[in-house]
Amino acid sequence: MDELADIGRKLDVGIEVLKSIKGDTSALVIEIREHNKEQKGFNQEMREHNKRLEKILEKLAEK
């Protein structure tokens, strides 16, 4: 019976931890959205950079 009580206490603690995590995710969501915006800009820059490199490689291949 003590084992069941111990499991019950552990579950109660786990539930409280999960509740606090659930309530604290809004800041994380905002950070992820900001990161995604920055990543989109970076990806566009890389696509443009890659196009320039492709042109350089094409010119080198012609020689």
C-alpha positions in Angstrom: 0.0 0.0 0.0 2.9 2.4 0.7 4.1 1.8 -2.8 0.8 3.0 -4.3 0.8 6.1 -2.0 4.4 6.8 -3.2 3.3 6.5 -6.9 0.4 8.7 -6.2 2.6 11.4 -4.7 5.0 11.2 -7.6 2.1 11.6 -10.1 0.8 14.6 -8.1 4.2 16.2 -8.4 4.5 15.4 -12.1 1.1 16.9 -12.7 2.1 20.2 -11.0 5.3 20.3 -13.0 3.4 19.8 -16.3 0.9 22.6 -15.3 3.7 25.0 -14.7 5.3 24.1 -18.0 2.1 24.5 -19.9 1.6 28.0 -18.4 5.1 29.1 -19.3 5.2 28.3 -23.0 4.0 31.6 -24.4 7.4 33.2 -24.2 8.9 30.2 -26.0 6.3 30.5 -28.8 7.2 34.1 -29.3 10.9 33.3 -29.5 10.3 30.6 -32.0 8.2 32.9 -34.2 11.0 35.5 -34.1 13.6 32.9 -34.9 11.4 31.7 -37.9 11.3 35.2 -39.3 15.0 35.6 -39.0 15.6 32.2 -40.6 13.3 33.1 -43.5 15.5 36.1 -44.2 18.7 34.1 -43.9 17.3 31.5 -46.3 16.5 34.1 -48.9 20.0 35.5 -48.6 21.5 32.1 -49.0 19.4 31.4 -52.1 20.7 34.6 -53.7 24.2 33.8 -52.7 23.9 30.3 -54.2 22.6 31.8 -57.5 25.7 34.0 -57.6 28.0 31.0 -57.0 26.2 29.0 -59.7 26.9 31.7 -62.2 30.6 31.8 -61.2 30.8 28.0 -61.5 29.2 28.1 -64.9 31.8 30.6 -66.1 34.6 28.5 -64.7 33.2 25.4 -66.3 33.2 27.2 -69.7 37.0 27.8 -69.5 
